[in-house]
């Protein structure tokens, strides 16, 4: 049980490091090509819009957490000082 918990923590720490070092990963829908071949016409991938990369899920969670923390801790500036 402890070994499984340690392995899970190591995997999560590795993924967190990957998200910090490389926040963008290849698009899973087009396999990083930016194009989709469904039939004869080749179209731009709708998911990545042809950019070939998308923001990783872990990085999106980190950005959302930072935004929530920032909005909840900093006082709002008003027009009257």
GIWO-V796126 format. One record per pair of residues at least 24 apart in sequence whose C-alpha atoms are under 6 Angstrom apart, sorted by sequence separation. I is the first residue (numbers start at 1). GAP is how many residues later the second one is. D is the distance in whole Angstrom. If there is no record, write none. Layout:
I GAP D
I GAP D
This chain:
27 25 6
26 26 6
27 26 5
26 27 4
27 27 6
25 28 5
24 29 6
25 29 6
24 30 5
24 31 5
25 31 6
23 32 6
24 32 6
23 33 6
23 36 6
19 40 5
